[in-house]
Amino acid sequence: MARSLNEWLWQHEFWLPPGITWQDMQESEDVHYPQPRDLLLSIPFALILVVIRCAFER
């Protein structure tokens, strides 16, 4: 049941425009798409900004 739910949820017809499949969205040497791990950079930057803000508010 979990497998069928996963397959239903990630259907390309649901997420992508007509004529595009998940195979079209794979990275190559010429094309780079954002990855979820790229969001990890925002955490240290946010903490640095909070520290700077606290320093200037005092």
PQR file of N, CA, C, O and H, with PARSE charges and radii, in Angstrom:
ATOM      1  N   MET A   1       0.824  -1.196   0.000 -0.4000 1.5000
ATOM      2  CA  MET A   1       0.000   0.000   0.000 -0.0000 2.0000
ATOM      3  C   MET A   1       0.868   1.260   0.000  0.5500 1.7000
ATOM      4  O   MET A   1       0.568   2.220  -0.710 -0.5500 1.4000
ATOM      5  N   ALA A   2       1.936   1.260   0.789 -0.4000 1.5000
ATOM      6  CA  ALA A   2       2.815   2.426   0.834 -0.0000 2.0000
ATOM      7  C   ALA A   2       3.478   2.660  -0.518  0.5500 1.7000
ATOM      8  O   ALA A   2       3.675   3.803  -0.931 -0.5500 1.4000
ATOM      9  H   ALA A   2       2.180   0.481   1.366  0.4000 1.0000
ATOM     10  N   ARG A   3       3.816   1.581  -1.198 -0.4000 1.5000
ATOM     11  CA  ARG A   3       4.451   1.720  -2.509 -0.0000 2.0000
ATOM     12  C   ARG A   3       3.487   2.335  -3.517  0.5500 1.7000
ATOM     13  O   ARG A   3       3.873   3.209  -4.294 -0.5500 1.4000
ATOM     14  H   ARG A   3       3.655   0.652  -0.863  0.4000 1.0000
ATOM     15  N   SER A   4       2.243   1.886  -3.509 -0.4000 1.5000
ATOM     16  CA  SER A   4       1.273   2.445  -4.454 -0.0000 2.0000
ATOM     17  C   SER A   4       0.978   3.910  -4.134  0.5500 1.7000
ATOM     18  O   SER A   4       0.768   4.708  -5.048 -0.5500 1.4000
ATOM     19  H   SER A   4       1.930   1.177  -2.878  0.4000 1.0000
ATOM     20  N   LEU A   5       0.958   4.270  -2.862 -0.4000 1.5000
ATOM     21  CA  LEU A   5       0.773   5.671  -2.482 -0.0000 2.0000
ATOM     22  C   LEU A   5       1.954   6.510  -2.950  0.5500 1.7000
ATOM     23  O   LEU A   5       1.769   7.617  -3.455 -0.5500 1.4000
ATOM     24  H   LEU A   5       1.129   3.622  -2.120  0.4000 1.0000
ATOM     25  N   ASN A   6       3.158   5.990  -2.785 -0.4000 1.5000
ATOM     26  CA  ASN A   6       4.355   6.697  -3.230 -0.0000 2.0000
ATOM     27  C   ASN A   6       4.351   6.883  -4.745  0.5500 1.7000
ATOM     28  O   ASN A   6       4.673   7.965  -5.236 -0.5500 1.4000
ATOM     29  H   ASN A   6       3.308   5.090  -2.375  0.4000 1.0000
ATOM     30  N   GLU A   7       3.991   5.843  -5.485 -0.4000 1.5000
ATOM     31  CA  GLU A   7       3.921   5.947  -6.943 -0.0000 2.0000
ATOM     32  C   GLU A   7       2.849   6.945  -7.373  0.5500 1.7000
ATOM     33  O   GLU A   7       3.052   7.705  -8.319 -0.5500 1.4000
ATOM     34  H   GLU A   7       3.730   4.964  -5.086  0.4000 1.0000
ATOM     35  N   TRP A   8       1.721   6.946  -6.689 -0.4000 1.5000
ATOM     36  CA  TRP A   8       0.652   7.886  -7.031 -0.0000 2.0000
ATOM     37  C   TRP A   8       1.079   9.324  -6.743  0.5500 1.7000
ATOM     38  O   TRP A   8       0.810  10.227  -7.536 -0.5500 1.4000
ATOM     39  H   TRP A   8       1.556   6.329  -5.920  0.4000 1.0000
ATOM     40  N   LEU A   9       1.738   9.532  -5.616 -0.4000 1.5000
ATOM     41  CA  LEU A   9       2.129  10.881  -5.212 -0.0000 2.0000
ATOM     42  C   LEU A   9       3.158  11.497  -6.151  0.5500 1.7000
ATOM     43  O   LEU A   9       3.122  12.703  -6.394 -0.5500 1.4000
ATOM     44  H   LEU A   9       1.956   8.799  -4.972  0.4000 1.0000
ATOM     45  N   TRP A  10       4.071  10.694  -6.682 -0.4000 1.5000
ATOM     46  CA  TRP A  10       5.159  11.214  -7.509 -0.0000 2.0000
ATOM     47  C   TRP A  10       4.916  11.040  -9.001  0.5500 1.7000
ATOM     48  O   TRP A  10       5.872  10.992  -9.774 -0.5500 1.4000
ATOM     49  H   TRP A  10       4.100   9.714  -6.484  0.4000 1.0000
ATOM     50  N   GLN A  11       3.667  10.944  -9.421 -0.4000 1.5000
ATOM     51  CA  GLN A  11       3.367  10.879 -10.853 -0.0000 2.0000
ATOM     52  C   GLN A  11       3.798  12.177 -11.523  0.5500 1.7000
ATOM     53  O   GLN A  11       3.539  13.262 -11.002 -0.5500 1.4000
ATOM     54  H   GLN A  11       2.890  10.982  -8.793  0.4000 1.0000
ATOM     55  N   HIS A  12       4.449  12.072 -12.667 -0.4000 1.5000
ATOM     56  CA  HIS A  12       4.914  13.284 -13.339 -0.0000 2.0000
ATOM     57  C   HIS A  12       3.751  14.126 -13.850  0.5500 1.7000
ATOM     58  O   HIS A  12       3.901  15.337 -14.012 -0.5500 1.4000
ATOM     59  H   HIS A  12       4.659  11.190 -13.090  0.4000 1.0000
ATOM     60  N   GLU A  13       2.603  13.519 -14.107 -0.4000 1.5000
ATOM     61  CA  GLU A  13       1.447  14.298 -14.557 -0.0000 2.0000
ATOM     62  C   GLU A  13       0.958  15.254 -13.472  0.5500 1.7000
ATOM     63  O   GLU A  13       0.381  16.299 -13.773 -0.5500 1.4000
ATOM     64  H   GLU A  13       2.481  12.535 -13.976  0.4000 1.0000
ATOM     65  N   PHE A  14       1.187  14.899 -12.233 -0.4000 1.5000
ATOM     66  CA  PHE A  14       0.721  15.714 -11.117 -0.0000 2.0000
ATOM     67  C   PHE A  14       1.651  16.898 -10.860  0.5500 1.7000
ATOM     68  O   PHE A  14       1.181  17.988 -10.536 -0.5500 1.4000
ATOM     69  H   PHE A  14       1.656  14.050 -11.989  0.4000 1.0000
ATOM     70  N   TRP A  15       2.962  16.701 -10.999 -0.4000 1.5000
ATOM     71  CA  TRP A  15       3.944  17.714 -10.610 -0.0000 2.0000
ATOM     72  C   TRP A  15       4.523  18.508 -11.769  0.5500 1.7000
ATOM     73  O   TRP A  15       4.905  19.663 -11.584 -0.5500 1.4000
ATOM     74  H   TRP A  15       3.344  15.815 -11.262  0.4000 1.0000
ATOM     75  N   LEU A  16       4.600  17.930 -12.946 -0.4000 1.5000
ATOM     76  CA  LEU A  16       5.321  18.549 -14.058 -0.0000 2.0000
ATOM     77  C   LEU A  16       4.366  18.952 -15.171  0.5500 1.7000
ATOM     78  O   LEU A  16       3.277  18.392 -15.295 -0.5500 1.4000
ATOM     79  H   LEU A  16       4.290  16.991 -13.096  0.4000 1.0000
ATOM     80  N   PRO A  17       4.777  19.934 -15.989 -0.5600 1.5000
ATOM     81  CA  PRO A  17       3.927  20.339 -17.115  0.2800 2.0000
ATOM     82  C   PRO A  17       3.810  19.219 -18.150  0.5500 1.7000
ATOM     83  O   PRO A  17       4.627  18.298 -18.164 -0.5500 1.4000
ATOM     84  N   PRO A  18       2.803  19.296 -19.011 -0.5600 1.5000
ATOM     85  CA  PRO A  18       2.619  18.258 -20.034  0.2800 2.0000
ATOM     86  C   PRO A  18       3.855  18.127 -20.927  0.5500 1.7000
ATOM     87  O   PRO A  18       4.464  19.122 -21.321 -0.5500 1.4000
ATOM     88  N   GLY A  19       4.205  16.894 -21.231 -0.4000 1.5000
ATOM     89  CA  GLY A  19       5.344  16.632 -22.105 -0.0000 2.0000
ATOM     90  C   GLY A  19       6.674  16.508 -21.381  0.5500 1.7000
ATOM     91  O   GLY A  19       7.684  16.207 -22.017 -0.5500 1.4000
ATOM     92  H   GLY A  19       3.710  16.086 -20.910  0.4000 1.0000
ATOM     93  N   ILE A  20       6.710  16.730 -20.077 -0.4000 1.5000
ATOM     94  CA  ILE A  20       7.938  16.639 -19.287 -0.0000 2.0000
ATOM     95  C   ILE A  20       7.809  15.449 -18.345  0.5500 1.7000
ATOM     96  O   ILE A  20       6.757  15.246 -17.740 -0.5500 1.4000
ATOM     97  H   ILE A  20       5.889  16.975 -19.560  0.4000 1.0000
ATOM     98  N   THR A  21       8.874  14.665 -18.219 -0.4000 1.5000
ATOM     99  CA  THR A  21       8.885  13.531 -17.293 -0.0000 2.0000
ATOM    100  C   THR A  21      10.020  13.719 -16.295  0.5500 1.7000
ATOM    101  O   THR A  21      10.827  14.640 -16.427 -0.5500 1.4000
ATOM    102  H   THR A  21       9.729  14.830 -18.711  0.4000 1.0000
ATOM    103  N   TRP A  22      10.077  12.845 -15.302 -0.4000 1.5000
ATOM    104  CA  TRP A  22      11.152  12.921 -14.309 -0.0000 2.0000
ATOM    105  C   TRP A  22      12.507  12.656 -14.960  0.5500 1.7000
ATOM    106  O   TRP A  22      13.521  13.176 -14.493 -0.5500 1.4000
ATOM    107  H   TRP A  22       9.422  12.097 -15.195  0.4000 1.0000
ATOM    108  N   GLN A  23      12.546  11.859 -16.026 -0.4000 1.5000
ATOM    109  CA  GLN A  23      13.810  11.607 -16.708 -0.0000 2.0000
ATOM    110  C   GLN A  23      14.351  12.888 -17.343  0.5500 1.7000
ATOM    111  O   GLN A  23      15.565  13.059 -17.449 -0.5500 1.4000
ATOM    112  H   GLN A  23      11.723  11.437 -16.405  0.4000 1.0000
ATOM    113  N   ASP A  24      13.470  13.780 -17.764 -0.4000 1.5000
ATOM    114  CA  ASP A  24      13.904  15.060 -18.326 -0.0000 2.0000
ATOM    115  C   ASP A  24      14.514  15.963 -17.261  0.5500 1.7000
ATOM    116  O   ASP A  24      15.279  16.872 -17.587 -0.5500 1.4000
ATOM    117  H   ASP A  24      12.483  13.642 -17.678  0.4000 1.0000
ATOM    118  N   MET A  25      14.191  15.729 -16.011 -0.4000 1.5000
ATOM    119  CA  MET A  25      14.650  16.591 -14.920 -0.0000 2.0000
ATOM    120  C   MET A  25      15.958  16.115 -14.284  0.5500 1.7000
ATOM    121  O   MET A  25      16.422  16.722 -13.319 -0.5500 1.4000
ATOM    122  H   MET A  25      13.570  14.992 -15.747  0.4000 1.0000
ATOM    123  N   GLN A  26      16.558  15.047 -14.803 -0.4000 1.5000
ATOM    124  CA  GLN A  26      17.811  14.562 -14.236 -0.0000 2.0000
ATOM    125  C   GLN A  26      18.955  15.495 -14.608  0.5500 1.7000
ATOM    126  O   GLN A  26      18.976  16.071 -15.696 -0.5500 1.4000
ATOM    127  H   GLN A  26      16.181  14.554 -15.587  0.4000 1.0000
ATOM    128  N   GLU A  27      19.910  15.636 -13.686 -0.4000 1.5000
ATOM    129  CA  GLU A  27      21.055  16.506 -13.922 -0.0000 2.0000
ATOM    130  C   GLU A  27      22.015  15.887 -14.927  0.5500 1.7000
ATOM    131  O   GLU A  27      22.112  14.667 -15.060 -0.5500 1.4000
ATOM    132  H   GLU A  27      19.894  15.168 -12.803  0.4000 1.0000
ATOM    133  N   SER A  28      22.712  16.758 -15.622 -0.4000 1.5000
ATOM    134  CA  SER A  28      23.772  16.335 -16.523 -0.0000 2.0000
ATOM    135  C   SER A  28      24.938  17.292 -16.316  0.5500 1.7000
ATOM    136  O   SER A  28      24.897  18.144 -15.428 -0.5500 1.4000
ATOM    137  H   SER A  28      22.633  17.749 -15.514  0.4000 1.0000
ATOM    138  N   GLU A  29      25.970  17.154 -17.128 -0.4000 1.5000
ATOM    139  CA  GLU A  29      27.115  18.054 -16.997 -0.0000 2.0000
ATOM    140  C   GLU A  29      26.742  19.484 -17.365  0.5500 1.7000
ATOM    141  O   GLU A  29      27.314  20.430 -16.822 -0.5500 1.4000
ATOM    142  H   GLU A  29      26.003  16.462 -17.849  0.4000 1.0000
ATOM    143  N   ASP A  30      25.803  19.652 -18.268 -0.4000 1.5000
ATOM    144  CA  ASP A  30      25.408  20.983 -18.726 -0.0000 2.0000
ATOM    145  C   ASP A  30      24.308  21.609 -17.882  0.5500 1.7000
ATOM    146  O   ASP A  30      24.197  22.834 -17.821 -0.5500 1.4000
ATOM    147  H   ASP A  30      25.339  18.884 -18.709  0.4000 1.0000
ATOM    148  N   VAL A  31      23.496  20.785 -17.231 -0.4000 1.5000
ATOM    149  CA  VAL A  31      22.323  21.279 -16.508 -0.0000 2.0000
ATOM    150  C   VAL A  31      22.458  20.942 -15.029  0.5500 1.7000
ATOM    151  O   VAL A  31      22.744  19.802 -14.664 -0.5500 1.4000
ATOM    152  H   VAL A  31      23.586  19.791 -17.280  0.4000 1.0000
ATOM    153  N   HIS A  32      22.246  21.952 -14.176 -0.4000 1.5000
ATOM    154  CA  HIS A  32      22.277  21.747 -12.724 -0.0000 2.0000
ATOM    155  C   HIS A  32      20.956  22.233 -12.139  0.5500 1.7000
ATOM    156  O   HIS A  32      20.561  23.381 -12.339 -0.5500 1.4000
ATOM    157  H   HIS A  32      22.014  22.879 -14.472  0.4000 1.0000
ATOM    158  N   TYR A  33      20.285  21.352 -11.421 -0.4000 1.5000
ATOM    159  CA  TYR A  33      19.044  21.705 -10.746 -0.0000 2.0000
ATOM    160  C   TYR A  33      19.305  21.802  -9.251  0.5500 1.7000
ATOM    161  O   TYR A  33      20.175  21.098  -8.739 -0.5500 1.4000
ATOM    162  H   TYR A  33      20.605  20.419 -11.258  0.4000 1.0000
ATOM    163  N   PRO A  34      18.575  22.656  -8.536 -0.5600 1.5000
ATOM    164  CA  PRO A  34      18.738  22.731  -7.083  0.2800 2.0000
ATOM    165  C   PRO A  34      18.408  21.397  -6.423  0.5500 1.7000
ATOM    166  O   PRO A  34      17.510  20.676  -6.860 -0.5500 1.4000
ATOM    167  N   GLN A  35      19.136  21.088  -5.383 -0.4000 1.5000
ATOM    168  CA  GLN A  35      18.930  19.864  -4.624 -0.0000 2.0000
ATOM    169  C   GLN A  35      18.478  20.238  -3.215  0.5500 1.7000
ATOM    170  O   GLN A  35      18.792  21.332  -2.746 -0.5500 1.4000
ATOM    171  H   GLN A  35      19.865  21.673  -5.028  0.4000 1.0000
ATOM    172  N   PRO A  36      17.754  19.366  -2.535 -0.5600 1.5000
ATOM    173  CA  PRO A  36      17.316  19.681  -1.167  0.2800 2.0000
ATOM    174  C   PRO A  36      18.470  20.009  -0.230  0.5500 1.7000
ATOM    175  O   PRO A  36      18.298  20.805   0.694 -0.5500 1.4000
ATOM    176  N   ARG A  37      19.630  19.420  -0.441 -0.4000 1.5000
ATOM    177  CA  ARG A  37      20.774  19.697   0.433 -0.0000 2.0000
ATOM    178  C   ARG A  37      21.247  21.149   0.314  0.5500 1.7000
ATOM    179  O   ARG A  37      21.934  21.651   1.204 -0.5500 1.4000
ATOM    180  H   ARG A  37      19.769  18.774  -1.191  0.4000 1.0000
ATOM    181  N   ASP A  38      20.884  21.822  -0.776 -0.4000 1.5000
ATOM    182  CA  ASP A  38      21.256  23.225  -0.932 -0.0000 2.0000
ATOM    183  C   ASP A  38      20.607  24.103   0.136  0.5500 1.7000
ATOM    184  O   ASP A  38      21.132  25.169   0.458 -0.5500 1.4000
ATOM    185  H   ASP A  38      20.326  21.415  -1.499  0.4000 1.0000
ATOM    186  N   LEU A  39      19.491  23.678   0.681 -0.4000 1.5000
ATOM    187  CA  LEU A  39      18.812  24.442   1.726 -0.0000 2.0000
ATOM    188  C   LEU A  39      19.578  24.435   3.040  0.5500 1.7000
ATOM    189  O   LEU A  39      19.342  25.288   3.895 -0.5500 1.4000
ATOM    190  H   LEU A  39      19.064  22.812   0.420  0.4000 1.0000
ATOM    191  N   LEU A  40      20.487  23.494   3.212 -0.4000 1.5000
ATOM    192  CA  LEU A  40      21.257  23.428   4.454 -0.0000 2.0000
ATOM    193  C   LEU A  40      22.138  24.660   4.645  0.5500 1.7000
ATOM    194  O   LEU A  40      22.485  24.994   5.778 -0.5500 1.4000
ATOM    195  H   LEU A  40      20.679  22.801   2.517  0.4000 1.0000
ATOM    196  N   LEU A  41      22.499  25.329   3.577 -0.4000 1.5000
ATOM    197  CA  LEU A  41      23.305  26.538   3.693 -0.0000 2.0000
ATOM    198  C   LEU A  41      22.534  27.681   4.345  0.5500 1.7000
ATOM    199  O   LEU A  41      23.143  28.577   4.930 -0.5500 1.4000
ATOM    200  H   LEU A  41      22.217  25.057   2.657  0.4000 1.0000
ATOM    201  N   SER A  42      21.234  27.666   4.257 -0.4000 1.5000
ATOM    202  CA  SER A  42      20.446  28.765   4.811 -0.0000 2.0000
ATOM    203  C   SER A  42      20.455  28.766   6.337  0.5500 1.7000
ATOM    204  O   SER A  42      20.276  29.823   6.943 -0.5500 1.4000
ATOM    205  H   SER A  42      20.740  26.939   3.782  0.4000 1.0000
ATOM    206  N   ILE A  43      20.656  27.623   6.972 -0.4000 1.5000
ATOM    207  CA  ILE A  43      20.634  27.554   8.438 -0.0000 2.0000
ATOM    208  C   ILE A  43      21.803  28.318   9.054  0.5500 1.7000
ATOM    209  O   ILE A  43      21.564  29.156   9.923 -0.5500 1.4000
ATOM    210  H   ILE A  43      20.801  26.764   6.481  0.4000 1.0000
ATOM    211  N   PRO A  44      23.061  28.076   8.652 -0.5600 1.5000
ATOM    212  CA  PRO A  44      24.149  28.867   9.244  0.2800 2.0000
ATOM    213  C   PRO A  44      24.035  30.354   8.922  0.5500 1.7000
ATOM    214  O   PRO A  44      24.351  31.193   9.766 -0.5500 1.4000
ATOM    215  N   PHE A  45      23.588  30.691   7.707 -0.4000 1.5000
ATOM    216  CA  PHE A  45      23.426  32.103   7.363 -0.0000 2.0000
ATOM    217  C   PHE A  45      22.377  32.769   8.248  0.5500 1.7000
ATOM    218  O   PHE A  45      22.565  33.909   8.674 -0.5500 1.4000
ATOM    219  H   PHE A  45      23.332  30.009   7.022  0.4000 1.0000
ATOM    220  N   ALA A  46      21.298  32.087   8.524 -0.4000 1.5000
ATOM    221  CA  ALA A  46      20.261  32.638   9.395 -0.0000 2.0000
ATOM    222  C   ALA A  46      20.796  32.840  10.804  0.5500 1.7000
ATOM    223  O   ALA A  46      20.524  33.867  11.427 -0.5500 1.4000
ATOM    224  H   ALA A  46      21.146  31.162   8.178  0.4000 1.0000
ATOM    225  N   LEU A  47      21.547  31.883  11.311 -0.4000 1.5000
ATOM    226  CA  LEU A  47      22.122  32.027  12.651 -0.0000 2.0000
ATOM    227  C   LEU A  47      23.107  33.191  12.716  0.5500 1.7000
ATOM    228  O   LEU A  47      23.135  33.924  13.704 -0.5500 1.4000
ATOM    229  H   LEU A  47      21.768  31.049  10.806  0.4000 1.0000
ATOM    230  N   ILE A  48      23.903  33.364  11.687 -0.4000 1.5000
ATOM    231  CA  ILE A  48      24.838  34.495  11.642 -0.0000 2.0000
ATOM    232  C   ILE A  48      24.076  35.809  11.649  0.5500 1.7000
ATOM    233  O   ILE A  48      24.461  36.741  12.355 -0.5500 1.4000
ATOM    234  H   ILE A  48      23.881  32.768  10.884  0.4000 1.0000
ATOM    235  N   LEU A  49      23.005  35.898  10.879 -0.4000 1.5000
ATOM    236  CA  LEU A  49      22.213  37.127  10.853 -0.0000 2.0000
ATOM    237  C   LEU A  49      21.553  37.404  12.201  0.5500 1.7000
ATOM    238  O   LEU A  49      21.443  38.565  12.595 -0.5500 1.4000
ATOM    239  H   LEU A  49      22.692  35.140  10.306  0.4000 1.0000
ATOM    240  N   VAL A  50      21.116  36.381  12.909 -0.4000 1.5000
ATOM    241  CA  VAL A  50      20.528  36.568  14.236 -0.0000 2.0000
ATOM    242  C   VAL A  50      21.577  37.092  15.204  0.5500 1.7000
ATOM    243  O   VAL A  50      21.289  37.987  15.999 -0.5500 1.4000
ATOM    244  H   VAL A  50      21.205  35.438  12.589  0.4000 1.0000
ATOM    245  N   VAL A  51      22.775  36.558  15.151 -0.4000 1.5000
ATOM    246  CA  VAL A  51      23.853  37.023  16.030 -0.0000 2.0000
ATOM    247  C   VAL A  51      24.202  38.470  15.718  0.5500 1.7000
ATOM    248  O   VAL A  51      24.385  39.270  16.636 -0.5500 1.4000
ATOM    249  H   VAL A  51      23.009  35.831  14.505  0.4000 1.0000
ATOM    250  N   ILE A  52      24.296  38.817  14.450 -0.4000 1.5000
ATOM    251  CA  ILE A  52      24.593  40.205  14.070 -0.0000 2.0000
ATOM    252  C   ILE A  52      23.481  41.132  14.535  0.5500 1.7000
ATOM    253  O   ILE A  52      23.759  42.222  15.034 -0.5500 1.4000
ATOM    254  H   ILE A  52      24.147  38.168  13.704  0.4000 1.0000
ATOM    255  N   ARG A  53      22.252  40.727  14.385 -0.4000 1.5000
ATOM    256  CA  ARG A  53      21.126  41.557  14.820 -0.0000 2.0000
ATOM    257  C   ARG A  53      21.160  41.768  16.325  0.5500 1.7000
ATOM    258  O   ARG A  53      20.967  42.886  16.801 -0.5500 1.4000
ATOM    259  H   ARG A  53      22.027  39.841  13.979  0.4000 1.0000
ATOM    260  N   CYS A  54      21.406  40.700  17.078 -0.4000 1.5000
ATOM    261  CA  CYS A  54      21.476  40.825  18.540 -0.0000 2.0000
ATOM    262  C   CYS A  54      22.619  41.739  18.957  0.5500 1.7000
ATOM    263  O   CYS A  54      22.485  42.502  19.914 -0.5500 1.4000
ATOM    264  H   CYS A  54      21.563  39.791  16.691  0.4000 1.0000
ATOM    265  N   ALA A  55      23.738  41.670  18.251 -0.4000 1.5000
ATOM    266  CA  ALA A  55      24.887  42.518  18.578 -0.0000 2.0000
ATOM    267  C   ALA A  55      24.563  43.989  18.332  0.5500 1.7000
ATOM    268  O   ALA A  55      24.965  44.841  19.124 -0.5500 1.4000
ATOM    269  H   ALA A  55      23.847  41.051  17.474  0.4000 1.0000
ATOM    270  N   PHE A  56      23.858  44.302  17.270 -0.4000 1.5000
ATOM    271  CA  PHE A  56      23.536  45.690  16.964 -0.0000 2.0000
ATOM    272  C   PHE A  56      22.386  46.233  17.806  0.5500 1.7000
ATOM    273  O   PHE A  56      22.283  47.447  17.983 -0.5500 1.4000
ATOM    274  H   PHE A  56      23.532  43.609  16.627  0.4000 1.0000
ATOM    275  N   GLU A  57      21.524  45.375  18.327 -0.4000 1.5000
ATOM    276  CA  GLU A  57      20.408  45.841  19.138 -0.0000 2.0000
ATOM    277  C   GLU A  57      20.836  46.214  20.552  0.5500 1.7000
ATOM    278  O   GLU A  57      20.110  46.926  21.245 -0.5500 1.4000
ATOM    279  H   GLU A  57      21.607  44.389  18.183  0.4000 1.0000
ATOM    280  N   ARG A  58      21.978  45.754  20.983 -0.4000 1.5000
ATOM    281  CA  ARG A  58      22.430  46.067  22.346 -0.0000 2.0000
ATOM    282  C   ARG A  58      23.071  47.381  22.423  0.5500 1.7000
ATOM    283  O   ARG A  58      23.506  47.794  23.499 -0.5500 1.4000
ATOM    284  H   ARG A  58      22.568  45.175  20.420  0.4000 1.0000
TER
END
